[in-house]
Amino acid sequence: MLDPLTFLGRITQMGYGILWSIAASIGFAFGVGLALKVFDWLSIDIDEWDEIKKGNIGVALIFISIIVVIGALIYKVI
């Protein structure tokens, strides 16, 4: 492991930070997509995407809250 006080050590630490940011964004994208898909499977009586296209704000707010909660959980894990 390089000394973080040297120039090369700092560049290495910045590289690790960038790689972790990329990994976190990929994980967040898959996590939110999977959560929305599971919610879609659990609510079989309503077509959420069609309701959102029609302008149903209630369904849109439910989706927004799911995305925010999953994002907060992923943020705490990372």
C-alpha positions in Angstrom: 0.0 0.0 0.0 1.3 3.4 -0.9 1.8 6.2 1.6 -1.3 8.4 1.2 0.8 11.5 1.9 2.9 11.1 -1.3 1.7 12.3 -4.7 1.4 8.8 -6.1 -0.5 7.7 -3.0 -3.0 10.5 -3.4 -3.5 9.8 -7.1 -4.1 6.1 -6.1 -6.6 7.1 -3.5 -8.5 9.3 -5.9 -8.6 6.4 -8.4 -10.1 4.2 -5.7 -12.7 6.8 -5.0 -13.7 7.1 -8.6 -13.9 3.3 -9.0 -16.1 3.1 -5.9 -18.3 5.9 -7.2 -18.8 4.0 -10.5 -19.6 0.8 -8.6 -22.1 2.6 -6.3 -23.9 4.1 -9.3 -24.2 0.7 -11.0 -25.4 -0.8 -7.8 -27.9 2.0 -7.3 -29.2 1.6 -10.8 -29.7 -2.2 -10.4 -31.2 -1.8 -6.9 -33.8 0.7 -7.9 -34.7 -1.2 -11.1 -35.1 -4.4 -9.2 -37.1 -2.8 -6.4 -39.5 -1.2 -9.0 -39.8 -4.6 -10.8 -40.7 -6.4 -7.5 -43.2 -3.7 -6.6 -44.7 -4.1 -10.1 -45.0 -7.9 -9.6 -46.6 -7.5 -6.2 -49.3 -5.1 -7.4 -50.9 -7.2 -10.1 -54.3 -5.5 -10.1 -53.0 -2.1 -11.5 -50.8 -1.1 -14.4 -48.6 1.5 -12.7 -46.9 2.7 -15.8 -50.2 3.2 -17.7 -51.5 5.2 -14.7 -48.5 7.4 -14.6 -48.9 8.1 -18.4 -52.5 9.1 -17.7 -51.3 11.6 -15.1 -52.2 9.7 -11.9 -50.1 11.6 -9.4 -50.8 9.2 -6.5 -49.1 6.3 -8.3 -46.2 8.6 -9.3 -45.7 9.6 -5.7 -45.6 5.9 -4.6 -42.9 5.3 -7.2 -40.9 8.4 -6.1 -41.1 7.3 -2.5 -39.9 3.8 -3.4 -36.9 5.2 -5.3 -36.0 7.6 -2.5 -36.2 4.8 0.2 -34.1 2.4 -1.9 -31.6 5.2 -2.6 -31.3 5.9 1.1 -30.8 2.2 1.9 -28.1 1.8 -0.8 -26.5 5.0 0.5 -26.3 3.7 4.0 -24.8 0.4 2.8 -22.2 2.1 0.7 
